[in-house]
Amino acid sequence: MSTNRATITIAAAASLKNGLPDLITAFQLTGNTATVIKYGGSIALAEEIKTGDITPDVFLAASEDALDAAGSAKVDNTTKDSFIANSLVLIKNITGKTALTGVTSFGTVTSGNIGSGHIWIADPDLAPAGEYAKDAFTRTSNWSYIWDKVKPGADNTLGSDVQDTLTKLVADDNKPTPIPAVGVVYRSDYKNPPSIPLSNAFFVNYAPYDTNVQIIYYAAALKNTLGDIKPEAASFVSFLVANATTYFTVVKGFRATNSTAPDEGDPIK
């Protein structure tokens, strides 16, 4: 006899591609079905949820602010909770590893050290990874230069989300004239870049501790037009919070929400 399985849909931060599929598989063993309808920059996803362009049952965002941006009419605060944390890292592509030897930290990403090379960050208007990059560079006193270098133009060096940022940094190596590039991504993306060989990116340094301590992901069930949530959506959020460290830490590169955030100079682990 067949069993009816309730289905929920999820909108998720792009960086959660590392770990979320495995967690969903485990959740489905509990008797319900979950599918991701869209990955993307959390800020962009929040706007789509708020306007009704997408109607997921659960939203997983890379910051509490991004989750809240979906609006109180959508976000069910009784289910809202943090579930995992991440860390921001500075990386180089192959060409940059050789050409940009002066870049050893966020504070050394300067006009003298970068020259005509690229600086890749996620768009701060679309993804928390971009907001965190702005925070890291502001703390190291050169955000003004960074923004002048990466803001949209003929040579756009803004990614739509953190995965897009990493993809484009690697792509600079494959242009007819390779371009040396640095980029700012999450440790989880550097450690487990989907379909991008790890050897095509090299760790440079962590962001300052005060930036990394902020990088915490939040989840919530979402209300329908009647203001209700699916019980299964609430169950998924509870399952996620209880099991996130199993599926997102260690090899996936995330860290537990109660772990110590890394700081500049810490070795990549």
N, C-alpha and C positions, 0 to 999 in steps of 0.2 A: 504494500500500500504506500502510495506516495505521501510525502509530508510537505505541507505548505511552509515555505521559508520566507520570512519577512525580509525585504530588501531595503537597505539604506544606501544612500549615495553620499560621497565625501568630496569636498573641495579641500585641497591640501597644498601647503607650501612646497615649492619645487624641490627643496633640499630633502624633503621627507621621502623622495623616491628611494633613498637608501634606508631600508628598514620597514617602511610601511607595508609593502606587499606581503612580507613574511608575517607581520602582525595580523593583517587582514585574513590570511590563510588560517592562522590559529584561531581567530575570532569565529570564523565560519564553522569550525569544529564544535562551537557551542550551540549550533542549530540555526543561526541566522546568516544572511548573505550581505556582504558589503562590497561596494565597488567605488573606485575613484572616478568621478566624472571629469575632474579637471585638476591638473597641477599648474602652479604659476606663482608669480610674485604675490605675497600675502595681501599687500595693499591693493593691488589690482583686483584680486579675487574678492576682497571685502566690498569694493565698489560694485562689482557685478552682482554680489549677493544682495546688497542694499537696494539696487535698482530692479532686482528681479530678473536680470539677464540669465542668471543661473539659479537653480533652486535646490541645492543640496540639503541633506538632512543633518550633516555634521560639517563643521569648519575647523580645520587644523591650521593655525597660523604661526608664523615665526616670531611673533611678538604679541603681547597683550593689547597694545594699542591697535595693531592691525586687526585683531579679532574684534575689538570693540567698535572699530570703524564700520563693521557690517551693520551696526545700528541696533538700538534696543528693541526695535520692532521685530528683529530677526534672531538675535542672540538670546538663548535661554540661560540666564545667569545662574540658575540653580544647578546647572550641569557644568558650568565653566570651571576649568581647572588647568594648572600647568602639568606638563607630563615629561618633558625632556629639555636638555640644554645643549648648547653648541659653543663653538669657539671660532673666532675670526682669525684667518691667517693671510699673510702676504706670500705670494708665489711668483715664480718666473717661468716663462716658457723656455724651450731649448736655446733659442737665439739670445734671449735675455740673460740666461745663465752665463753666457760667455761675454756678452757686450755690456751688461749693466752691473759690473762688479762693485760699483760704489753703493748699490742698493742693498743694504743689510738689515733694514728695519723700516717701519712706517715713516719714521722721522727723516730717513735718508732718501725718500722719494721726492727729489728736488729737480729743478730745471737743469742744474749742472750734471746730475747723475742720470737723468732720463733722456735728455736731449730730444731727438725726434722719435723716440720709442713710444709705445702705447702704454696707457694705464687703464686697465679694465676694472670697472666696478659695476654693481647692479644699480639701476636707476633708483635713487632715493624716493622718487614719487611712486614707484611701483612695488618695491620690495624692501623689507626690513634690512636685508643684507647691505643695501645701499645706504640706509640710514646709519647702520653700525659702522660702515666704512667712513662715512662723514664724521662720525663721532671719534673714530680712531685717529683720523688725520687732523681733526681739530685739536685733539689732545696733544698731538705732536707738532702743532703750530704751522702746518702748511696746507690746510684745506683750501684756501683761496686759490693757490696754484693748481691743486688737483682739480678743482671744479672748472677752472678756466681750460684745463687740458681735456677734460672728459665730457663737458656738456655737449648736447647734440649739435651737430654741424655736418660739414662735408665729410669729416673723418670721425664718425660717431663711435665713441668707446664706452658706451653705456649698454649693459645687458638688461634684458627685460626681467630677468630673475638670476639667481646665483648660478644655476646650471647653464644658462645662456652665456653668462659671463665667462665661465670656465671654457665652454666650447669655443668661444671667439678668441680667447687668449691662445689656445692651442692652434686655432686656424691661422693665426699670424705667422706661425712657423712654416705653413704650407703655401704661402703666397709666392708669386714669381720672384720677388725680392723679399725674403723673410724679414719680419719686423720684430725687433726685440721688445718684449712686453712683460710688464708685471700686472698682477691681478689680485683682487681681494675676494676671497671666497670663504665658505665655512670649512672647518677642519674635516667634517664629514664628507664634503664634496671632493676635497683634495685626497682623502684616504680612499674613497670609493666612487670615482667618477664614472657614471654609467656610459659605456661605449667609448670612453676616452682613455687611452693608455696612460697609466700613472707616470710612466717614464717621460711623458711629454710635459710635465709640470714639476717644478722643484720648490720645496718649502724654503722660505726665507726667514720668516719670523712670525710670532704671534702678535696680535694687537695688544695694546695695554690692558692690564687686568681690569681697570675700571670700565672698559668697553666690553670685555668678554663676560664679566659677571652679569651683564644685562640680558644676554642672549638666551632667553627662555621661551619655549613654545607653549602655546595655549590651545585648548580644545573646548568646544561647546556644541551641544545639540542646537539645531535651528528651528525656529517656529514656522508653521505654515500660515496661510492667510487668516486662519481662524485663531491664531495665537497658540496653537497646540504643537507638541513635539511627538515624534514617534517614540514609543517606549524602547524600541530597539536602538534608536539613536542614543538615548541616555545610557543604555547598556553598553554600547560600543565605547562611549567616552569613559565609562567606569573601567571597562576592560583595558583600554589604552593606558589609562593612568596607572593601573595596577601592574601592567606588563611591559611598559615602555623600555625600562632599562634592559630587559632581556633581549629585545629586538633592535634597539638603537645604539647601545653602547658597545664598547670594545672594538670589534672589527669594523663596525659601521661608522665609528668616529665621533659619535655624539658623547655627551657626558650626563650623568645624573644631575637632577636639579639641585641636589644638596652637596654636590662635589665642589672642590676648589677650582675656581676659574684660572686658566693659565695666564701667564704674563709674558711680556717681551723678554726674550732671552731664554725662556724655558725650551728644552729640547722637544721636538715633535715626538709624540708617542702613539 
